[in-house]
Amino acid sequence: MSGHSKFANIKHKKEKNDAAKGKIFTIIGREIAVAVKEGGPDPANNFKLATVIAKAKANNVPNDTIERGIKKAAGDSSGASYESGTYEGYGPNGVAIIVKTLTDNKNRTAADVRAAFSKGNGNIGTPGSVSFMFDEKGQIIIDKEECDQDSDDLMMLALDAGAEDFKEEEDSYEIITDPEAFEGVRKALEEAGIAMAEAEITMIPQNYVSLSDPAAIASLNKILDLLEASDDVQDVYHNWDEEE
């Protein structure tokens, strides 16, 4: 995430994801399985599943893959049991990092996360040591090149549907919602035919940290790359201002 052009970083993430679509499908498949087991296979009555489906679509997961995942989870009572976890810590120069995991082996996951922080000269903190610096929000990013809607009309559509903030960037629009309002806003945009480059519940930093030391930047990137390489890691949030 970034303090400036968030879409530039999302495109960067997408490029990396395109080179590792198998992992993206695995990550979202696990989230679908957990959501279905917790709330059932109908997204209309399962907010968590609806949110995962939105994330899947934004990551170009095919509809038939999503549907197969839901059906498999609904009919598989003996499948692997995944547990969610959250790790908080600091990278170089006090960059705050939150790691969300979903795993069938918590010991393995904990070791992987700790190793990532250690190898990048970071430190794992205690629960709550970092999360107070972030706000949980729904975030929708729209690529201007993929949207024919006038910006004012798009803003009114989003706000009327329950969004709390609308920002226009050079190459994109960013819509922020409360988590509870996210699905209503996303659905309104979908019904209006608006393509979304990103649509998910996320953790947005209240403030950003800039890095200028090449060694610190290299260390932080090492932490982030190692975390991304772990199949047990679902999401990583940080407050590094990558645009500086």
N, C-alpha and C positions, 0 to 999 in steps of 0.2 A: 504494500500500500504506500501511498505517497501523499505529500502535502500539496502537490500541484496536479499534474496530469495523471490522474489515477488510471485512465484508459491506456496510457503508454505502458504502464506496468502490467496491466491486465493483458495487453497484447503480448508482452514479453512472456508472461506466464503461459499464455495460450500456445505460444511457439514451443515452449518447453513441454507443455502437455501433449502437443501434437506428436512429439517424438516419443511419448510414453503414454499413449492412449490406454494401453492395457492397465496401467496403474490407476488412471482416472476411473476406468470402468470398475476396477476392483474396489476402490474407495467408495464410490457411489453405490455399488452393489451391497457393500456391508451396511451402509447407511439405510438403504431400502429395507434390508433384512431386519434391522433393529427396529425401524419405524413400523413395519408391518406387524412384527411380533408384539410391539407395545400398544398399537392402536388400531390394528386391522388393515385390510387391503384397500379400503375405499378412501381416496384422498379427500373426498368431500366431507368425511367425518373424521379425518386424521390429519390435523394441521402439520404434524412433523413430517408425515409422508408427502404432503403437498409441497412442503418446503424443499424436501430432497428432490422431488420431481422437477421443481423449478431450477434447482442447481444443476440437475442432470441435463436438462434442455439447454441451459446456458453453456454447458460444456460439450454440446453437440453429441450427447449420447442418443442413439436412435430410439424412437418410440417403442419399437418392438423389443429392444434390449431392456428398456424400463419395464414394459409389461411382463416380460419373461421373469425378470427379477422379482416383481411383485407376486406373480403366481407361484414361483418357486418358494418364496418366503412364506406365503400363505399356506402352502401344503407341506412344508418341511418343519415338522415339530422336533425333529431329532438332529437338526443341523448344528453347526458350531455356534456356541454362545459367546457373543461379543460384549465386552464391557467398555464403557467410555471412561476416559480419564483426561485430566487437565494438568499440565505442568507449566510453571511460571518461572521465569528467570531473566537474567541480564546477559547481554552480549557486551562487546567492547564499548567503552565510553558510556556505559549506562543505558544502552539501547534495551528497551523492554520487549520481552518476547513471551507470547502465550502459545502453547502447543496443545492442540486437541487430538486425542487418540481414540482409536476403537480397535480393541485387540482381544484375542483369545488366549493371550499369554502375557499377563501384566509384568512379570519379572523380565521377560525379554524386552518388552517395550520400554520399561524404565531404564534398563541398561543401555539401550540404543539412544534414548533421549539424553541421558547423562553423558554418554560418550560424545555426542554431537556438541554439547555445550563445552565440554572439557577440551576437545580438539580445536575448538574455535576461541579458546581463552575466555569462555563465558562461565556463568555460575547459575546453578539451579537455585531458586528461592523457595520460600515457604508458600503454601496456598494463600492467595490474597495479596502477595507482595508486589504484584504487577497489575493484576486485573482492575484495580481501582483507578488505573490511568486510562482505561478504555471504557467505551459505552457500547453495549450490545444494541445493534440497530439492523433493520432491513436495509440493504443497499442494492440498488438497481442501476446498472450502467448501460447506456444506449449509445451505440456508435452513430455519429452524425451521418456517416456515409450510407448507413443502412436505414435511415429514418427520413421520410419525406414530410413528416409532420412539422408545422410551424412551431417554433420554440414556445411561444406564448400559449398556443393551443395545447401543446404537450404538458406544459406546466400546469395549466388549469385542469386538464384531465387527471394528472397525478394528485394534485391538491384536493380536487373534488372526491377522489377515491380514498383519501385519508393520509396522503403523504405529509410529512412535516417540513420537508425542505426540498428545494429544487435548485441545482446549480448547473450553469452552462460553462463547459470548458472549451478549449480550442477545438478539440476533436470529438467531444462526447457530451452527454448530459448525465448528471448524477442525481438520483432520486433517493432520499433518505426517509425511512419510516420507523415508527415504533415496531418492535417485533410482532405485536398483536395485529397491526394494520398491514403488515407486509403482504400477506396472501391476497387481501382485497385489492391492494394497489397493483400487484403483479397480474392478477386476473383481469383487472380493468384494462391494463396495457395490452395483454394478450388478446383480449376480445376486440381491441381497437386495431389489431394487426401490427403492433409495435414490436420489432425484433429487439431482444435484450442480449447484450454481450455478457452480462453478469447479473445474476439475480439470486441473492442468498442472505441469510441472517449472518452477520459478521460482527467483528469487534473493531470499532473505530477509535483510534487514539485521540485523546483530548489535546495532546501536544506532540510535536515531532522533534527528533534529535538529528542533527546534521553531523556527518562524519567527513573529515578532510584528510586524515592520516591514511595513506594507502595500506599500511599494515593492519589498521583497525578494520578497514573496509574488507580486506582479504579475509580476516578472521571471522567477521560477521557473515560473509558469504559462505564460508566453510560451514558454519553452524547451520545456515539455512539450507545449503545443498545436502548436507548429511541428513537433516530432518526430512527433507523432501524425498530422499532415497528410501526412507523406511516405509514399508507397506502399512505399518500400524498407525502412521501419522495421517490424520485426516485434514487438518488445517493448521497453519502457522500464521500468527498475527504479530506484527511488530510496529514500532513507532520510529523506524529509521526513515528519514526524508531522503529517498533515493534520488530525487531530482536536484538536490544541491550539488 
